[in-house]
Amino acid sequence: MKTAVSLPERLYKDAEKAAKSMGIPRSQLFAKALEEYISHHKRDSVTEKLNEIYKNSTIESNIEEASLESIRELTKNDAW
């Protein structure tokens, strides 16, 4: 699909140079850059949502307690 966008002159020139050095059309460079940008922000969104879910979770303290209990059980008959 064709679209028109306005870019600062410096960014346009940098994109021209990058596309030329990569041996790809400028439009392909823009498409790849936009694809990566969107993908990056989708991952950020997922991370933020997971952080919010686990923010008030007691799972970490439960794991620590379970680990401590496991160590006690495994070492209860050890002679120190």
ROMARZA-799719 format. One record per residue: residue number from 1; residue in three letters; chain; x negated, y, z negated of N, C-alpha, C in turn. Coordinates in pm, 1 decimal. Each point is the difference from the previous one (the first is absolute). Example, Ala and Ser with C-alpha at 12.3 -4.5 7.8 and 13.67 -1.06 7.14 Angstrom:
2
+-----+-----+-------+----------+----------+----------+----------+----------+----------+----------+----------+----------+
:   n : res : chain :     n_c1 :     n_c2 :     n_c3 :    ca_c1 :    ca_c2 :    ca_c3 :     c_c1 :     c_c2 :     c_c3 :
+-----+-----+-------+----------+----------+----------+----------+----------+----------+----------+----------+----------+
:   1 : ALA :     A :  -1319.0 :   -569.0 :   -780.0 :     89.0 :    119.0 :      0.0 :    -90.0 :    120.0 :      0.0 :
:   2 : SER :     A :     35.0 :    105.0 :     72.0 :    -82.0 :    119.0 :     -6.0 :     77.0 :    109.0 :    -73.0 :
+-----+-----+-------+----------+----------+----------+----------+----------+----------+----------+----------+----------+
This chain:
80
+-----+-----+-------+----------+----------+----------+----------+----------+----------+----------+----------+----------+
:   n : res : chain :     n_c1 :     n_c2 :     n_c3 :    ca_c1 :    ca_c2 :    ca_c3 :     c_c1 :     c_c2 :     c_c3 :
+-----+-----+-------+----------+----------+----------+----------+----------+----------+----------+----------+----------+
:   1 : MET :     A :    -85.2 :   -116.5 :      0.0 :     85.2 :    116.5 :      0.0 :    -89.7 :    122.7 :      0.0 :
:   2 : LYS :     A :     32.1 :     95.2 :     77.5 :    -77.0 :    124.4 :      4.6 :     56.2 :     98.3 :   -101.2 :
:   3 : THR :     A :    -91.9 :     77.3 :    -57.3 :     39.6 :    105.0 :    -92.9 :   -103.7 :    111.3 :      6.5 :
:   4 : ALA :     A :     38.5 :    115.5 :    -42.5 :    -93.1 :    113.1 :     -1.9 :    -21.0 :     41.9 :   -144.6 :
:   5 : VAL :     A :   -124.8 :     25.3 :    -34.5 :    -32.4 :     45.7 :   -135.2 :    -95.5 :    117.6 :     10.9 :
:   6 : SER :     A :      3.5 :     85.5 :    -98.6 :    -93.1 :    112.1 :     -5.2 :   -109.5 :    -33.1 :    -99.5 :
:   7 : LEU :     A :   -124.1 :     24.2 :     39.2 :   -115.4 :    -27.8 :    -84.7 :    -88.0 :    123.1 :     -8.7 :
:   8 : PRO :     A :    -68.3 :     15.6 :   -111.2 :   -101.1 :    105.2 :     -5.4 :   -107.2 :    -31.3 :    105.1 :
:   9 : GLU :     A :    -56.5 :    103.3 :     58.4 :    -96.4 :    -19.0 :    108.4 :   -117.5 :    -88.6 :    -41.6 :
:  10 : ARG :     A :    -50.8 :     21.4 :   -120.5 :   -114.5 :    -78.7 :    -47.4 :     34.8 :   -149.2 :     -6.9 :
:  11 : LEU :     A :    118.8 :    -32.2 :    -49.1 :     42.6 :   -139.5 :     -9.4 :     14.2 :    -61.0 :    139.1 :
:  12 : TYR :     A :     54.4 :     77.0 :     91.4 :     15.7 :    -47.9 :    137.7 :   -136.8 :    -31.7 :     60.8 :
:  13 : LYS :     A :    -94.9 :     90.5 :    -17.1 :   -134.3 :    -20.9 :     55.5 :    -67.6 :   -121.2 :    -63.6 :
:  14 : ASP :     A :     15.6 :    -14.1 :   -130.5 :    -57.0 :   -116.1 :    -68.6 :     63.3 :   -129.8 :     50.7 :
:  15 : ALA :     A :    130.1 :      2.6 :     22.5 :     69.8 :   -117.9 :     51.9 :    -48.2 :    -32.6 :    141.2 :
:  16 : GLU :     A :    -19.8 :    100.6 :     80.4 :    -53.0 :    -19.4 :    135.8 :   -135.0 :    -70.5 :     -6.0 :
:  17 : LYS :     A :    -88.4 :     49.5 :    -84.1 :   -134.2 :    -58.0 :    -13.8 :      7.8 :   -144.4 :    -50.8 :
:  18 : ALA :     A :     83.3 :    -21.8 :   -100.4 :     12.8 :   -134.3 :    -58.4 :     53.4 :    -98.3 :    104.0 :
:  19 : ALA :     A :    103.1 :     37.3 :     71.1 :     58.2 :    -88.4 :    101.3 :   -102.2 :    -31.5 :    108.2 :
:  20 : LYS :     A :    -72.1 :    101.4 :     42.5 :   -101.1 :    -19.6 :    104.0 :   -109.4 :    -95.2 :    -48.9 :
:  21 : SER :     A :    -48.4 :     21.2 :   -123.5 :   -107.4 :    -85.9 :    -52.0 :     47.8 :   -143.3 :    -22.5 :
:  22 : MET :     A :    129.1 :    -17.2 :    -25.3 :     56.3 :   -133.1 :    -21.3 :     42.1 :    -65.2 :    131.5 :
:  23 : GLY :     A :      2.9 :     79.7 :    105.9 :     39.3 :    -53.0 :    130.5 :    147.3 :    -32.8 :     10.7 :
:  24 : ILE :     A :     81.7 :     76.7 :    -70.1 :    144.9 :    -22.7 :      4.6 :     69.2 :    131.3 :     35.1 :
:  25 : PRO :     A :    120.8 :     -9.2 :     55.6 :     75.4 :    122.9 :     27.6 :     34.0 :     72.7 :   -130.1 :
:  26 : ARG :     A :     10.3 :    130.9 :      8.7 :     33.5 :     81.5 :   -116.5 :    132.7 :    -44.0 :    -61.7 :
:  27 : SER :     A :     97.8 :    -32.1 :     81.3 :    130.2 :    -41.6 :    -53.0 :    -12.3 :   -128.4 :    -81.9 :
:  28 : GLN :     A :    -89.6 :    -89.6 :     41.9 :    -21.2 :   -123.4 :    -76.1 :    -66.3 :     32.1 :   -134.5 :
:  29 : LEU :     A :    -92.3 :     95.0 :      0.5 :    -63.2 :     43.1 :   -125.6 :    104.7 :     54.7 :    -95.9 :
:  30 : PHE :     A :     87.8 :     86.7 :     50.0 :    105.0 :     56.3 :    -85.1 :     92.6 :   -109.1 :    -52.5 :
:  31 : ALA :     A :     35.9 :    -94.6 :     86.1 :     89.6 :   -108.5 :    -41.6 :    -65.1 :    -84.4 :   -109.7 :
:  32 : LYS :     A :   -128.8 :    -34.7 :     18.3 :    -70.4 :    -79.6 :   -101.4 :    -11.5 :     76.0 :   -131.9 :
:  33 : ALA :     A :    -33.1 :    128.0 :      9.0 :    -14.2 :     81.1 :   -121.2 :    132.5 :      8.1 :    -75.8 :
:  34 : LEU :     A :    108.3 :     21.8 :     72.1 :    131.3 :      9.9 :    -63.4 :     40.3 :   -133.7 :    -60.7 :
:  35 : GLU :     A :    -30.1 :   -107.4 :     69.7 :     30.6 :   -134.0 :    -50.0 :    -72.6 :    -26.9 :   -131.7 :
:  36 : GLU :     A :   -127.9 :     33.2 :     -4.9 :    -77.4 :    -19.7 :   -122.4 :     50.5 :     88.6 :   -113.6 :
:  37 : TYR :     A :     34.4 :    122.6 :     31.0 :     50.1 :     93.5 :   -100.7 :    129.4 :    -52.7 :    -62.1 :
:  38 : ILE :     A :     90.7 :    -44.9 :     84.2 :    127.9 :    -52.2 :    -48.8 :    -22.0 :   -126.7 :    -81.9 :
:  39 : SER :     A :    -85.8 :    -88.7 :     47.7 :    -28.8 :   -123.7 :    -71.9 :    -58.6 :     30.0 :   -137.9 :
:  40 : HIS :     A :    -91.5 :     94.3 :     -6.3 :    -62.8 :     38.9 :   -127.0 :    104.5 :     50.4 :    -98.5 :
:  41 : HIS :     A :     90.7 :     82.2 :     46.5 :    100.1 :     56.2 :    -90.6 :    106.2 :   -101.2 :    -40.5 :
:  42 : LYS :     A :     24.3 :    -99.8 :     83.0 :     91.2 :   -107.0 :    -40.5 :    -60.5 :    -78.1 :   -116.1 :
:  43 : ARG :     A :   -131.7 :    -27.6 :      8.0 :    -66.9 :    -72.1 :   -109.2 :      4.0 :     82.0 :   -127.8 :
:  44 : ASP :     A :    -21.2 :    132.0 :     12.4 :      5.0 :     86.7 :   -117.5 :    137.0 :     -7.2 :    -65.1 :
:  45 : SER :     A :    103.3 :     -1.0 :     81.9 :    136.4 :     -3.5 :    -51.0 :     26.3 :   -129.8 :    -75.7 :
:  46 : VAL :     A :    -46.4 :   -111.1 :     54.8 :     17.7 :   -129.6 :    -65.7 :    -74.2 :     -0.9 :   -133.3 :
:  47 : THR :     A :   -122.9 :     51.2 :     -0.7 :    -78.6 :      5.3 :   -123.3 :     68.8 :     85.4 :   -104.8 :
:  48 : GLU :     A :     51.7 :    114.7 :     40.4 :     70.2 :     87.6 :    -93.6 :    121.1 :    -69.8 :    -59.5 :
:  49 : LYS :     A :     75.2 :    -70.8 :     83.1 :    118.9 :    -70.0 :    -48.9 :    -38.5 :   -110.4 :    -98.3 :
:  50 : LEU :     A :   -105.4 :    -75.4 :     32.6 :    -43.4 :   -105.4 :    -91.2 :    -52.2 :     58.1 :   -130.6 :
:  51 : ASN :     A :    -73.6 :    109.4 :      8.4 :    -48.1 :     65.7 :   -121.7 :    116.0 :     43.2 :    -88.2 :
:  52 : GLU :     A :    104.2 :     51.2 :     60.7 :    117.6 :     43.7 :    -75.8 :     68.4 :   -119.5 :    -66.8 :
:  53 : ILE :     A :      9.2 :   -109.4 :     71.8 :     63.6 :   -120.2 :    -54.5 :    -76.5 :    -51.6 :   -120.4 :
:  54 : TYR :     A :   -133.5 :     -5.0 :     12.5 :    -81.7 :    -59.7 :   -105.0 :    -45.7 :     97.8 :   -107.5 :
:  55 : LYS :     A :     32.1 :    128.3 :     18.7 :    -45.3 :    101.0 :    -94.6 :     42.2 :    -32.0 :   -143.1 :
:  56 : ASN :     A :    120.6 :    -42.0 :    -18.3 :     51.6 :    -26.8 :   -134.2 :      6.4 :   -148.9 :    -30.6 :
:  57 : SER :     A :    -72.1 :    -76.9 :     80.3 :      2.5 :   -145.4 :    -16.0 :    -87.3 :    -43.3 :   -117.0 :
:  58 : THR :     A :     41.2 :   -106.3 :    -63.3 :    -78.9 :    -56.7 :   -109.6 :    -82.0 :   -118.3 :     48.4 :
:  59 : ILE :     A :     -4.6 :    -20.7 :    129.9 :    -69.2 :   -117.7 :     54.2 :   -147.5 :     -1.5 :    -37.9 :
:  60 : GLU :     A :    -65.9 :    114.4 :      1.4 :   -143.1 :      3.4 :    -33.1 :    -24.3 :    -43.7 :   -143.4 :
:  61 : SER :     A :     79.0 :     51.2 :    -92.7 :    -18.8 :    -41.2 :   -139.6 :     37.2 :   -146.2 :    -18.1 :
:  62 : ASN :     A :     97.2 :    -49.3 :     74.2 :     36.1 :   -141.2 :     -7.2 :   -114.1 :    -88.1 :     50.2 :
:  63 : ILE :     A :    -67.2 :     43.6 :    105.7 :   -113.4 :    -74.9 :     53.1 :   -113.6 :     -1.7 :   -101.1 :
:  64 : GLU :     A :    -28.0 :    115.6 :    -58.8 :   -106.5 :      6.5 :   -100.3 :     30.4 :    -92.4 :   -117.4 :
:  65 : GLU :     A :    122.6 :      0.3 :    -45.6 :     39.6 :    -84.9 :   -112.2 :     -9.5 :   -147.6 :     39.3 :
:  66 : ALA :     A :     44.3 :    -33.3 :    119.2 :     -7.4 :   -138.5 :     46.4 :   -145.0 :    -44.4 :     11.2 :
:  67 : SER :     A :    -87.0 :     86.5 :     47.2 :   -141.6 :    -33.5 :     11.9 :    -60.3 :    -24.4 :   -137.3 :
:  68 : LEU :     A :     32.5 :     83.9 :    -94.2 :    -50.9 :    -15.5 :   -135.8 :     46.8 :   -131.9 :    -59.9 :
:  69 : GLU :     A :    126.1 :    -32.2 :     19.4 :     53.5 :   -126.2 :    -50.8 :    -69.2 :   -118.2 :     66.3 :
:  70 : SER :     A :    -27.5 :      9.0 :    130.3 :    -68.9 :   -107.7 :     70.7 :   -138.8 :    -21.3 :    -56.0 :
:  71 : ILE :     A :    -70.8 :    107.4 :    -27.9 :   -134.9 :     -9.0 :    -56.0 :      5.1 :    -63.9 :   -138.5 :
:  72 : ARG :     A :     96.3 :     42.0 :    -79.8 :     13.5 :    -58.7 :   -133.8 :     26.5 :   -150.8 :      8.6 :
:  73 : GLU :     A :     87.2 :    -37.9 :     92.2 :     35.3 :   -141.3 :     16.2 :   -120.7 :    -80.1 :     49.5 :
:  74 : LEU :     A :    -72.1 :     54.3 :     94.6 :   -114.8 :    -71.8 :     55.9 :   -116.4 :    -11.3 :    -97.7 :
:  75 : THR :     A :     -9.9 :     93.7 :    -91.0 :   -115.2 :      0.4 :    -90.4 :     33.8 :    -41.5 :   -143.0 :
:  76 : LYS :     A :    121.2 :    -46.6 :    -24.6 :     41.3 :    -29.5 :   -137.5 :    -82.6 :   -110.5 :    -65.0 :
:  77 : ASN :     A :    -53.1 :    -94.1 :     78.1 :    -77.9 :   -109.0 :    -57.1 :   -150.8 :     18.4 :     16.3 :
:  78 : ASP :     A :    -39.3 :    115.0 :     49.2 :   -144.3 :     27.3 :     18.5 :    -66.4 :     26.9 :   -134.1 :
:  79 : ALA :     A :   -118.7 :    -51.2 :    -13.1 :    -79.4 :     28.4 :   -120.3 :    -91.2 :    116.3 :     30.5 :
:  80 : TRP :     A :     12.0 :    105.7 :    -76.6 :    -81.6 :    119.0 :     23.2 :   -111.0 :      2.9 :    -96.9 :
+-----+-----+-------+----------+----------+----------+----------+----------+----------+----------+----------+----------+
